[in-house]
């Protein structure tokens, strides 16, 4: 009877150790996902800020002139693989598009 109780206790201890290990793994995974999301959010804010600085930096003091200029050009923004800054390309189309490479 004593051996049976020892075996039951040993199995309980093994289950607890396994649960603790699994719990620590999940906690670490959640931390990694959270840090990744925070980094992606930071980079997206940075890219958006850079794009807005570029787009709004081309405005003149004459609002009509700025509107006419924006209707005549399209701005394409593409991210290169070797740089964290977007490449900005202007074309004569009338729509504005923002694209990033994956």
C-alpha positions as CSV (number, residue, x, y, z in Angstrom):
1,X,0.0,0.0,0.0
2,X,2.9,2.4,0.8
3,X,4.4,1.7,-2.6
4,X,1.1,2.6,-4.3
5,X,1.0,5.9,-2.4
6,X,4.6,6.7,-3.4
7,X,3.9,6.0,-7.0
8,X,0.7,8.2,-7.0
9,X,2.7,11.1,-5.4
10,X,5.5,10.6,-7.9
11,X,3.0,10.8,-10.8
12,X,1.4,14.0,-9.3
13,X,4.8,15.6,-9.0
14,X,5.7,14.7,-12.6
15,X,2.4,16.2,-13.8
16,X,3.0,19.4,-11.8
17,X,6.5,19.7,-13.3
18,X,5.2,19.1,-16.8
19,X,2.5,21.7,-16.3
20,X,4.9,24.2,-15.0
21,X,7.3,23.7,-17.9
22,X,4.4,24.1,-20.4
23,X,3.2,27.2,-18.6
24,X,6.6,28.8,-18.8
25,X,6.8,27.9,-22.5
26,X,3.5,29.6,-23.2
27,X,4.4,32.6,-21.1
28,X,7.6,33.0,-23.1
29,X,5.8,32.6,-26.4
30,X,3.2,35.2,-25.4
31,X,6.1,37.6,-24.5
32,X,7.7,37.0,-27.9
33,X,4.4,37.7,-29.7
34,X,3.8,40.8,-27.8
35,X,7.3,42.2,-28.4
36,X,6.9,41.4,-32.1
37,X,3.6,43.2,-32.3
38,X,5.1,46.2,-30.5
39,X,8.0,46.3,-32.9
40,X,5.7,46.0,-36.0
41,X,3.5,48.8,-34.6
42,X,6.6,51.0,-34.0
43,X,7.9,50.4,-37.5
44,X,4.4,51.1,-39.1
45,X,4.2,54.4,-37.1
46,X,7.7,55.3,-38.3
47,X,6.9,54.5,-42.0
48,X,3.6,56.4,-41.7
49,X,5.3,59.4,-40.2
50,X,8.0,59.4,-42.9
51,X,5.4,59.2,-45.6
52,X,3.3,62.0,-44.1
53,X,6.4,64.2,-43.7
54,X,7.1,63.6,-47.4
55,X,3.5,64.1,-48.6
56,X,2.9,67.1,-46.4
57,X,6.3,68.6,-47.0
58,X,5.5,69.2,-50.7
59,X,2.6,71.6,-49.8
60,X,3.0,75.2,-50.7
61,X,1.5,78.2,-48.9
62,X,-1.0,78.6,-51.7
63,X,-3.6,75.9,-51.0
64,X,-5.0,75.9,-54.5
65,X,-1.6,75.2,-56.0
66,X,-1.0,72.3,-53.6
67,X,-4.3,70.7,-54.6
68,X,-3.6,71.2,-58.3
69,X,-0.1,69.6,-57.8
70,X,-1.5,66.7,-55.9
71,X,-4.0,65.9,-58.7
72,X,-1.3,65.8,-61.3
73,X,1.0,63.3,-59.6
74,X,0.8,59.9,-58.0
75,X,3.2,58.9,-55.2
76,X,4.3,55.2,-55.0
77,X,6.1,54.2,-51.9
78,X,8.0,50.9,-51.9
79,X,10.1,49.4,-49.2
80,X,13.4,48.0,-50.4
81,X,14.9,44.8,-49.0
82,X,18.2,46.5,-48.1
83,X,16.9,49.6,-46.4
84,X,14.3,50.4,-43.7
85,X,13.4,53.7,-45.5
86,X,10.8,53.6,-48.2
87,X,11.6,54.4,-51.8
88,X,9.4,57.1,-53.1
89,X,8.6,57.3,-56.8
90,X,6.4,59.9,-58.5
91,X,4.4,59.0,-61.6
92,X,1.9,61.1,-63.7
93,X,-1.1,59.0,-62.6
94,X,-3.9,60.7,-60.6
95,X,-4.2,58.2,-57.8
96,X,-2.0,57.8,-54.7
97,X,-0.9,54.3,-53.8
98,X,1.3,53.0,-51.0
99,X,2.9,49.6,-51.5
100,X,5.5,47.7,-49.5
101,X,7.5,44.6,-50.6
102,X,7.1,41.5,-48.5
